[in-house]
Amino acid sequence: MPKMKTNAAAKKRFSFTGTGKIKRKHAYHSHILTKKTTKQKRNLCHTGVVSSVDEPKLLKLLVK
């Protein structure tokens, strides 16, 4: 049986924490930033953790 391939798009967008949780970036922080408040932009720049519901799907894409 061939090896499972890691999904290239998911590989670029997600990374793992030391405890094995999946880190993600926030949406809405790439363009049209002039109309967003400084507080909103500051909160969007931090990383978040993927929801526990979506974690099994991403683990399948990231082959872990």
C-alpha positions in Angstrom: 0.0 0.0 0.0 1.4 3.4 -0.9 2.2 6.1 1.7 -0.4 8.7 2.5 0.4 12.1 1.1 0.1 15.3 3.2 -2.3 17.8 1.7 0.0 20.6 0.5 -2.6 23.4 1.1 -3.2 22.3 4.7 0.6 22.0 5.2 1.0 25.7 4.4 -1.9 26.9 6.5 -1.6 24.9 9.7 1.1 23.9 12.2 1.3 22.0 15.4 1.8 23.2 19.0 4.1 21.3 21.3 1.2 19.5 22.9 -0.1 18.4 19.5 -3.0 20.9 19.0 -3.3 22.5 15.5 -2.6 26.2 15.2 -4.3 28.4 12.6 -4.3 32.0 11.5 -7.3 34.3 11.6 -9.1 35.3 8.5 -9.8 38.9 7.4 -6.3 40.1 8.1 -4.8 40.2 4.5 -6.4 43.3 2.8 -9.0 46.1 3.3 -7.4 46.9 6.6 -8.1 50.7 6.5 -11.7 50.3 7.6 -10.9 47.9 10.5 -10.1 49.2 13.9 -6.7 48.9 15.4 -8.1 46.6 18.1 -9.7 44.3 15.5 -6.4 44.1 13.5 -4.4 43.4 16.6 -6.7 40.6 17.7 -6.6 39.1 14.2 -2.8 38.9 14.1 -2.6 36.4 16.9 -2.8 32.7 16.1 -5.8 30.5 17.3 -6.3 26.8 17.9 -8.5 24.7 15.6 -11.8 23.7 17.0 -12.1 20.1 18.4 -14.8 19.4 15.9 -12.5 20.2 12.9 -9.4 18.6 14.3 -10.0 15.0 13.1 -10.5 16.3 9.5 -7.3 18.3 9.6 -5.3 15.4 11.1 -6.4 13.3 8.1 -5.2 16.0 5.7 -1.9 16.5 7.6 -1.5 12.7 8.0 -0.8 12.5 11.7 
